[in-house]
Amino acid sequence: MNYKAISLATLCALIVLCIYSFIPKHQEIRSVAYLSKESVHDQTWGTEGYKGILNIIQTYDANFFIQENLKSDKAVMDTIRQFAERDVNIIYGQSSEFESVFNLAAVKYPKMHFVFLNGESRAKNVSSLNIEGYAMGFFGGMLAAHESKTKVLGIIGAFKGQPEIDGFIDGAHYEEKSAKVKTKYIKTWGYNGDAQACTIGLIDKEHADVIYPAADGTNRDVMEIVKARNKKAIGYISDQSYLGDFVIGSTTQNISKLYLDIADDYYEQRLKGGTQKYGMKNNITDLKISKSVDEVYVKKLKTDIQRFKMTGILPNKKVPPTYQDGAYLIKTA
């Protein structure tokens, strides 16, 4: 027996083990930053992202930097430069509007990881998280059509082509073929004072009795009108049942969970840049149903939702249409 060879092999194995033991198994998260084009206190989109960042800093005992109401790419780039000087590890941008500037900044700041929603990643340290909204909208439309007495539904949207709005319309027509869906677009994700007037018009002139406010910057204003007019609503982004019984359900986007998942991947050194899609199958989007809806229908709808999560097939026997990355990008004339 060649004892020298065995001893040498054993020694090499011990050396490898020693080296491996000194390799960091985790990537420390010292600081995270959160950027928003609008206020983080809008009770929908901005608030949901903000909650996600709070979860991260509590989980990893990290420093936290925030900048809201950023109105230009220059303002965003200046903020990124300041955060780079503070050794921020991950920057979250709560909008598709960060696509261009984040992809540019990623080249200049390769040690930082950039995360934004609904667009395309073009750098290895950029993660684009695309929300698949069609399916949640489809089930929301089914619920709205079922609960409507006039069979006229109203939508206050940001832009034409929003996947959740397309889904809502198709779901409503699947549930009730005679249903009419009236849409108004305010052409912004931010605040627009016309939203309330549009809502009043949908209710008083079009006789819509269920409203879907699918534009986060005006969600609160629309909800106030719906409640005052004693009509029903489908909530948007977060579970808005806390507003009252008039909210019969909500199409939700669990951005806070998604952001924490990204941080976990970073910590475990498995986060890679790229464009990813998340929807009902990942339990990122969903339909929350109010207790005021009759139990028989709720049971049926939940069964349909669970079947979709397992098979990818909607109740109309179709799969959701494919949307290009950037379906939620700001549309310009």
C-alpha positions as a Markdown table, in Angstrom:
| # | Residue | x | y | z |
|---|---|---|---|---|
| 1 | Met | 0.0 | 0.0 | 0.0 |
| 2 | Asn | 1.4 | 3.4 | -1.0 |
| 3 | Tyr | 1.0 | 5.3 | 2.3 |
| 4 | Lys | 2.8 | 8.3 | 0.9 |
| 5 | Ala | 0.1 | 8.7 | -1.8 |
| 6 | Ile | -2.7 | 8.3 | 0.7 |
| 7 | Ser | -1.1 | 10.8 | 3.0 |
| 8 | Leu | -0.7 | 13.3 | 0.1 |
| 9 | Ala | -4.3 | 12.8 | -1.0 |
| 10 | Thr | -5.5 | 13.3 | 2.6 |
| 11 | Leu | -3.4 | 16.4 | 3.0 |
| 12 | Cys | -4.8 | 17.9 | -0.3 |
| 13 | Ala | -8.3 | 17.2 | 0.8 |
| 14 | Leu | -7.7 | 18.9 | 4.1 |
| 15 | Ile | -6.2 | 21.9 | 2.3 |
| 16 | Val | -9.3 | 22.1 | 0.1 |
| 17 | Leu | -11.6 | 21.9 | 3.0 |
| 18 | Cys | -9.7 | 24.6 | 4.8 |
| 19 | Ile | -9.8 | 26.9 | 1.8 |
| 20 | Tyr | -13.6 | 26.2 | 1.4 |
| 21 | Ser | -14.2 | 27.0 | 5.0 |
| 22 | Phe | -12.8 | 30.5 | 4.5 |
| 23 | Ile | -15.0 | 31.2 | 1.4 |
| 24 | Pro | -18.0 | 33.4 | 2.4 |
| 25 | Lys | -21.1 | 31.4 | 2.1 |
| 26 | His | -23.3 | 34.5 | 2.1 |
| 27 | Gln | -23.2 | 37.9 | 0.5 |
| 28 | Glu | -23.7 | 40.5 | 3.2 |
| 29 | Ile | -26.6 | 43.0 | 2.7 |
| 30 | Arg | -25.3 | 46.2 | 4.4 |
| 31 | Ser | -27.6 | 48.8 | 2.8 |
| 32 | Val | -30.6 | 48.8 | 0.5 |
| 33 | Ala | -32.2 | 51.8 | -1.3 |
| 34 | Tyr | -35.6 | 52.5 | -2.6 |
| 35 | Leu | -36.5 | 54.9 | -5.3 |
| 36 | Ser | -40.0 | 56.0 | -6.4 |
| 37 | Lys | -41.2 | 58.4 | -9.0 |
| 38 | Glu | -44.2 | 59.2 | -6.9 |
| 39 | Ser | -45.0 | 59.2 | -3.2 |
| 40 | Val | -44.5 | 56.0 | -1.2 |
| 41 | His | -47.7 | 56.8 | 0.8 |
| 42 | Asp | -50.2 | 56.3 | -2.0 |
| 43 | Gln | -51.8 | 53.3 | -0.2 |
| 44 | Thr | -51.3 | 51.1 | -3.3 |
| 45 | Trp | -48.2 | 50.7 | -5.5 |
| 46 | Gly | -45.7 | 52.8 | -3.7 |
| 47 | Thr | -46.8 | 51.6 | -0.3 |
| 48 | Glu | -46.5 | 48.0 | -1.3 |
| 49 | Gly | -42.9 | 48.4 | -2.4 |
| 50 | Tyr | -42.1 | 50.4 | 0.7 |
| 51 | Lys | -43.4 | 47.5 | 2.9 |
| 52 | Gly | -41.1 | 45.1 | 1.0 |
| 53 | Ile | -38.0 | 47.2 | 1.8 |
| 54 | Leu | -39.0 | 47.4 | 5.5 |
| 55 | Asn | -39.2 | 43.6 | 5.6 |
| 56 | Ile | -35.7 | 43.5 | 4.1 |
| 57 | Ile | -34.0 | 45.8 | 6.6 |
| 58 | Gln | -35.7 | 44.0 | 9.5 |
| 59 | Thr | -34.6 | 40.6 | 8.2 |
| 60 | Tyr | -31.0 | 41.6 | 7.4 |
| 61 | Asp | -30.5 | 44.5 | 9.9 |
| 62 | Ala | -29.5 | 46.6 | 7.0 |
| 63 | Asn | -29.2 | 50.4 | 6.5 |
| 64 | Phe | -32.0 | 52.0 | 4.5 |
| 65 | Phe | -32.1 | 54.9 | 2.1 |
| 66 | Ile | -35.1 | 56.2 | 0.4 |
| 67 | Gln | -35.8 | 58.9 | -2.3 |
| 68 | Glu | -39.3 | 59.6 | -3.6 |
| 69 | Asn | -40.8 | 62.0 | -6.1 |
| 70 | Leu | -38.0 | 61.7 | -8.5 |
| 71 | Lys | -39.1 | 63.4 | -11.7 |
| 72 | Ser | -36.2 | 63.0 | -14.1 |
| 73 | Asp | -33.5 | 60.5 | -15.1 |
| 74 | Lys | -30.9 | 63.0 | -14.0 |
| 75 | Ala | -32.4 | 63.2 | -10.5 |
| 76 | Val | -32.3 | 59.4 | -10.4 |
| 77 | Met | -28.7 | 59.2 | -11.6 |
| 78 | Asp | -27.6 | 61.8 | -9.0 |
| 79 | Thr | -29.3 | 59.8 | -6.3 |
| 80 | Ile | -27.6 | 56.6 | -7.5 |
| 81 | Arg | -24.3 | 58.3 | -7.3 |
| 82 | Gln | -24.9 | 59.3 | -3.7 |
| 83 | Phe | -26.0 | 55.8 | -2.8 |
| 84 | Ala | -22.9 | 54.3 | -4.4 |
| 85 | Glu | -20.8 | 56.5 | -2.1 |
| 86 | Arg | -22.7 | 55.0 | 0.8 |
| 87 | Asp | -21.9 | 51.4 | -0.3 |
| 88 | Val | -25.6 | 50.5 | -1.1 |
| 89 | Asn | -25.8 | 46.9 | -2.2 |
| 90 | Ile | -29.3 | 46.7 | -3.8 |
| 91 | Ile | -31.3 | 49.5 | -5.3 |
| 92 | Tyr | -35.1 | 49.0 | -5.9 |
| 93 | Gly | -36.9 | 51.2 | -8.4 |
| 94 | Gln | -40.7 | 51.1 | -8.0 |
| 95 | Ser | -41.6 | 51.6 | -11.6 |
| 96 | Ser | -41.0 | 50.6 | -15.2 |
| 97 | Glu | -39.7 | 54.2 | -15.7 |
| 98 | Phe | -36.4 | 53.1 | -14.1 |
| 99 | Glu | -35.6 | 50.7 | -17.0 |
| 100 | Ser | -33.4 | 53.0 | -19.0 |
| 101 | Val | -31.5 | 54.7 | -16.2 |
| 102 | Phe | -30.9 | 51.5 | -14.3 |
| 103 | Asn | -29.4 | 49.7 | -17.3 |
| 104 | Leu | -27.1 | 52.7 | -17.9 |
| 105 | Ala | -26.1 | 53.0 | -14.2 |
| 106 | Ala | -25.4 | 49.3 | -13.9 |
| 107 | Val | -22.4 | 49.7 | -16.2 |
| 108 | Lys | -21.0 | 52.5 | -14.1 |
| 109 | Tyr | -21.7 | 50.8 | -10.8 |
| 110 | Pro | -21.0 | 47.1 | -11.3 |
| 111 | Lys | -20.9 | 46.3 | -7.6 |
| 112 | Met | -24.5 | 47.4 | -7.0 |
| 113 | His | -27.5 | 45.3 | -8.0 |
| 114 | Phe | -30.4 | 47.2 | -9.6 |
| 115 | Val | -34.0 | 45.9 | -9.4 |
| 116 | Phe | -37.0 | 47.4 | -11.1 |
| 117 | Leu | -40.5 | 46.4 | -12.2 |
| 118 | Asn | -41.9 | 45.7 | -15.7 |
| 119 | Gly | -39.3 | 46.1 | -18.3 |
| 120 | Glu | -36.1 | 44.5 | -19.7 |
| 121 | Ser | -32.8 | 43.9 | -18.1 |
| 122 | Arg | -29.7 | 44.6 | -20.3 |
| 123 | Ala | -27.0 | 44.0 | -17.7 |
| 124 | Lys | -25.9 | 41.2 | -15.5 |
| 125 | Asn | -26.4 | 43.3 | -12.3 |
| 126 | Val | -30.0 | 44.4 | -13.3 |
| 127 | Ser | -33.1 | 42.3 | -12.4 |
| 128 | Ser | -36.3 | 43.2 | -14.1 |
| 129 | Leu | -39.4 | 41.7 | -12.4 |
| 130 | Asn | -42.3 | 41.6 | -14.8 |
| 131 | Ile | -45.7 | 41.2 | -13.2 |
| 132 | Glu | -48.2 | 39.0 | -15.2 |
| 133 | Gly | -51.4 | 40.8 | -14.6 |
| 134 | Tyr | -53.8 | 39.3 | -17.1 |
| 135 | Ala | -55.0 | 36.3 | -15.0 |
| 136 | Met | -55.7 | 38.3 | -11.9 |
| 137 | Gly | -57.6 | 40.8 | -14.0 |
| 138 | Phe | -59.6 | 37.9 | -15.6 |
| 139 | Phe | -60.8 | 36.6 | -12.2 |
| 140 | Gly | -61.5 | 40.1 | -11.0 |
| 141 | Gly | -63.7 | 40.7 | -14.0 |
| 142 | Met | -65.6 | 37.5 | -13.4 |
| 143 | Leu | -66.2 | 38.6 | -9.8 |
| 144 | Ala | -67.3 | 42.1 | -10.9 |
| 145 | Ala | -69.7 | 40.8 | -13.5 |
| 146 | His | -71.2 | 38.3 | -11.0 |
| 147 | Glu | -71.8 | 41.0 | -8.4 |
| 148 | Ser | -73.1 | 43.7 | -10.8 |
| 149 | Lys | -76.8 | 44.3 | -10.9 |
| 150 | Thr | -76.8 | 46.6 | -13.9 |
| 151 | Lys | -74.2 | 44.4 | -15.7 |
| 152 | Val | -72.3 | 47.6 | -16.5 |
| 153 | Leu | -68.7 | 47.7 | -15.2 |
| 154 | Gly | -66.4 | 50.7 | -15.1 |
| 155 | Ile | -62.6 | 50.9 | -15.3 |
| 156 | Ile | -60.4 | 53.8 | -14.5 |
| 157 | Gly | -57.0 | 52.8 | -16.1 |
| 158 | Ala | -53.7 | 54.5 | -16.6 |
| 159 | Phe | -53.0 | 53.4 | -20.2 |
| 160 | Lys | -54.5 | 51.2 | -22.9 |
| 161 | Gly | -53.0 | 47.8 | -23.1 |
| 162 | Gln | -52.6 | 47.2 | -19.3 |
| 163 | Pro | -52.7 | 43.3 | -19.0 |
| 164 | Glu | -55.0 | 43.3 | -16.0 |
| 165 | Ile | -57.5 | 45.6 | -17.7 |
| 166 | Asp | -57.5 | 43.3 | -20.8 |
| 167 | Gly | -58.0 | 40.3 | -18.5 |
| 168 | Phe | -60.8 | 42.1 | -16.5 |
| 169 | Ile | -62.7 | 42.8 | -19.7 |
| 170 | Asp | -62.4 | 39.2 | -20.9 |
| 171 | Gly | -63.2 | 37.7 | -17.5 |
| 172 | Ala | -66.3 | 39.9 | -17.3 |
| 173 | His | -67.6 | 38.8 | -20.7 |
| 174 | Tyr | -66.9 | 35.2 | -19.8 |
| 175 | Glu | -68.9 | 35.4 | -16.6 |
| 176 | Glu | -71.7 | 37.4 | -18.2 |
| 177 | Lys | -71.9 | 37.6 | -22.0 |
| 178 | Ser | -74.2 | 40.6 | -21.9 |
| 179 | Ala | -71.9 | 42.6 | -19.6 |
| 180 | Lys | -70.8 | 46.0 | -20.8 |
| 181 | Val | -67.4 | 47.3 | -19.7 |
| 182 | Lys | -66.7 | 51.0 | -20.0 |
| 183 | Thr | -63.1 | 52.3 | -19.7 |
| 184 | Lys | -61.5 | 55.6 | -19.1 |
| 185 | Tyr | -57.8 | 56.2 | -19.3 |
| 186 | Ile | -56.1 | 59.0 | -17.4 |
| 187 | Lys | -52.7 | 58.5 | -19.2 |
| 188 | Thr | -50.5 | 58.5 | -16.1 |
| 189 | Trp | -49.6 | 56.2 | -13.2 |
| 190 | Gly | -49.4 | 59.3 | -11.0 |
| 191 | Tyr | -52.1 | 61.6 | -9.7 |
| 192 | Asn | -54.7 | 63.0 | -12.1 |
| 193 | Gly | -57.5 | 65.2 | -10.9 |
| 194 | Asp | -59.8 | 64.1 | -13.7 |
| 195 | Ala | -60.1 | 60.6 | -12.2 |
| 196 | Gln | -63.0 | 61.5 | -9.9 |
| 197 | Ala | -64.9 | 63.2 | -12.7 |
| 198 | Cys | -64.4 | 60.1 | -14.9 |
| 199 | Thr | -65.7 | 57.9 | -12.1 |
| 200 | Ile | -68.8 | 60.1 | -11.6 |
| 201 | Gly | -69.4 | 59.9 | -15.3 |
| 202 | Leu | -69.1 | 56.1 | -15.4 |
| 203 | Ile | -71.6 | 55.8 | -12.5 |
| 204 | Asp | -74.1 | 58.5 | -13.2 |
| 205 | Lys | -74.1 | 58.5 | -17.1 |
| 206 | Glu | -73.1 | 54.9 | -17.9 |
| 207 | His | -74.8 | 53.3 | -14.9 |
| 208 | Ala | -71.7 | 51.3 | -13.9 |
| 209 | Asp | -72.2 | 49.8 | -10.5 |
| 210 | Val | -68.8 | 48.1 | -10.1 |
| 211 | Ile | -65.7 | 50.1 | -10.6 |
| 212 | Tyr | -62.1 | 48.9 | -11.1 |
| 213 | Pro | -59.5 | 51.6 | -10.3 |
| 214 | Ala | -56.5 | 50.2 | -12.2 |
| 215 | Ala | -54.3 | 53.4 | -11.9 |
| 216 | Asp | -52.5 | 53.5 | -8.6 |
| 217 | Gly | -51.9 | 57.2 | -8.4 |
| 218 | Thr | -55.7 | 58.0 | -8.4 |
| 219 | Asn | -56.9 | 54.8 | -6.7 |
| 220 | Arg | -57.8 | 56.6 | -3.4 |
| 221 | Asp | -59.8 | 59.4 | -5.1 |
| 222 | Val | -61.7 | 56.8 | -7.2 |
| 223 | Met | -62.5 | 54.7 | -4.1 |
| 224 | Glu | -63.9 | 57.8 | -2.3 |
| 225 | Ile | -66.4 | 58.4 | -5.1 |
| 226 | Val | -67.4 | 54.8 | -5.4 |
| 227 | Lys | -68.1 | 54.6 | -1.6 |
| 228 | Ala | -70.0 | 57.9 | -1.6 |
| 229 | Arg | -72.2 | 56.8 | -4.5 |
| 230 | Asn | -72.9 | 53.5 | -2.7 |
| 231 | Lys | -71.4 | 51.3 | -5.5 |
| 232 | Lys | -69.0 | 48.4 | -5.5 |
| 233 | Ala | -65.3 | 48.2 | -6.3 |
| 234 | Ile | -62.5 | 45.8 | -7.1 |
| 235 | Gly | -59.4 | 46.9 | -5.2 |
| 236 | Tyr | -56.0 | 47.3 | -6.9 |
| 237 | Ile | -52.4 | 46.3 | -6.0 |
| 238 | Ser | -53.2 | 45.6 | -2.3 |
| 239 | Asp | -56.1 | 44.0 | -0.5 |
| 240 | Gln | -58.3 | 47.1 | 0.0 |
| 241 | Ser | -61.1 | 45.4 | 1.9 |
| 242 | Tyr | -60.1 | 47.6 | 4.8 |
| 243 | Leu | -61.9 | 50.5 | 3.0 |
| 244 | Gly | -65.3 | 48.9 | 3.6 |
| 245 | Asp | -67.8 | 46.3 | 2.5 |
| 246 | Phe | -68.2 | 48.1 | -0.9 |
| 247 | Val | -64.8 | 46.5 | -1.9 |
| 248 | Ile | -65.9 | 43.1 | -3.1 |
| 249 | Gly | -62.5 | 41.9 | -4.0 |
| 250 | Ser | -59.0 | 43.0 | -4.9 |
| 251 | Thr | -56.5 | 42.1 | -7.6 |
| 252 | Thr | -53.3 | 42.0 | -5.5 |
| 253 | Gln | -49.6 | 42.2 | -6.4 |
| 254 | Asn | -47.4 | 41.0 | -3.5 |
| 255 | Ile | -44.5 | 43.2 | -4.4 |
| 256 | Ser | -43.3 | 43.2 | -0.8 |
| 257 | Lys | -42.8 | 39.4 | -0.9 |
| 258 | Leu | -41.1 | 39.6 | -4.3 |
| 259 | Tyr | -38.6 | 42.2 | -3.0 |
| 260 | Leu | -37.7 | 40.1 | 0.0 |
| 261 | Asp | -37.2 | 37.1 | -2.3 |
| 262 | Ile | -34.8 | 39.1 | -4.3 |
| 263 | Ala | -32.8 | 40.1 | -1.2 |
| 264 | Asp | -32.8 | 36.4 | -0.1 |
| 265 | Asp | -31.3 | 35.4 | -3.4 |
| 266 | Tyr | -28.7 | 38.1 | -3.1 |
| 267 | Tyr | -27.7 | 37.0 | 0.4 |
| 268 | Glu | -27.5 | 33.4 | -0.8 |
| 269 | Gln | -25.3 | 34.4 | -3.8 |
| 270 | Arg | -27.8 | 33.0 | -6.3 |
| 271 | Leu | -29.2 | 36.3 | -7.6 |
| 272 | Lys | -28.5 | 36.7 | -11.3 |
| 273 | Gly | -29.5 | 39.6 | -13.5 |
| 274 | Gly | -32.1 | 39.2 | -16.2 |
| 275 | Thr | -35.8 | 39.5 | -17.0 |
| 276 | Gln | -38.1 | 37.4 | -14.9 |
| 277 | Lys | -41.9 | 36.9 | -14.9 |
| 278 | Tyr | -44.1 | 36.5 | -11.8 |
| 279 | Gly | -47.8 | 35.9 | -11.6 |
| 280 | Met | -50.5 | 33.8 | -9.9 |
| 281 | Lys | -48.5 | 30.6 | -10.3 |
| 282 | Asn | -45.8 | 32.2 | -8.1 |
| 283 | Asn | -48.4 | 33.5 | -5.6 |
| 284 | Ile | -47.2 | 37.0 | -6.4 |
| 285 | Thr | -50.5 | 38.1 | -8.0 |
| 286 | Asp | -53.9 | 36.9 | -6.7 |
| 287 | Leu | -57.6 | 37.8 | -6.3 |
| 288 | Lys | -58.6 | 38.5 | -2.7 |
| 289 | Ile | -62.4 | 38.0 | -2.3 |
| 290 | Ser | -64.6 | 39.8 | 0.3 |
| 291 | Lys | -66.7 | 38.0 | 2.8 |
| 292 | Ser | -69.7 | 39.8 | 1.5 |
| 293 | Val | -69.7 | 37.7 | -1.7 |
| 294 | Asp | -72.0 | 34.6 | -1.5 |
| 295 | Glu | -70.2 | 31.5 | -0.4 |
| 296 | Val | -71.3 | 29.3 | -3.3 |
| 297 | Tyr | -69.8 | 31.6 | -5.9 |
| 298 | Val | -66.6 | 32.1 | -3.8 |
| 299 | Lys | -66.1 | 28.4 | -3.6 |
| 300 | Lys | -66.5 | 28.1 | -7.4 |
| 301 | Leu | -64.2 | 31.0 | -8.1 |
| 302 | Lys | -61.5 | 29.8 | -5.7 |
| 303 | Thr | -61.6 | 26.4 | -7.4 |
| 304 | Asp | -61.1 | 28.1 | -10.8 |
| 305 | Ile | -58.2 | 30.1 | -9.5 |
| 306 | Gln | -56.5 | 27.0 | -8.0 |
| 307 | Arg | -57.0 | 25.1 | -11.2 |
| 308 | Phe | -55.4 | 27.9 | -13.1 |
| 309 | Lys | -52.4 | 27.9 | -10.8 |
| 310 | Met | -51.9 | 24.2 | -11.4 |
| 311 | Thr | -52.6 | 24.1 | -15.2 |
| 312 | Gly | -52.1 | 27.6 | -16.5 |
| 313 | Ile | -55.6 | 27.3 | -18.2 |
| 314 | Leu | -58.2 | 29.9 | -17.5 |
| 315 | Pro | -62.0 | 29.0 | -17.1 |
| 316 | Asn | -62.5 | 30.0 | -20.8 |
| 317 | Lys | -60.1 | 27.1 | -21.7 |
| 318 | Lys | -57.5 | 29.6 | -22.9 |
| 319 | Val | -54.0 | 30.5 | -21.6 |
| 320 | Pro | -53.3 | 34.2 | -20.9 |
| 321 | Pro | -51.9 | 36.1 | -23.9 |
| 322 | Thr | -48.2 | 36.8 | -23.9 |
| 323 | Tyr | -47.2 | 40.5 | -23.3 |
| 324 | Gln | -43.9 | 41.9 | -24.3 |
| 325 | Asp | -41.6 | 43.0 | -21.4 |
| 326 | Gly | -42.4 | 46.6 | -20.7 |
| 327 | Ala | -46.2 | 46.3 | -21.0 |
| 328 | Tyr | -46.4 | 48.8 | -18.1 |
| 329 | Leu | -44.0 | 51.3 | -19.6 |
| 330 | Ile | -45.1 | 54.9 | -19.8 |
| 331 | Lys | -46.7 | 55.4 | -23.2 |
| 332 | Thr | -45.7 | 58.5 | -25.1 |
| 333 | Ala | -47.5 | 60.1 | -28.0 |
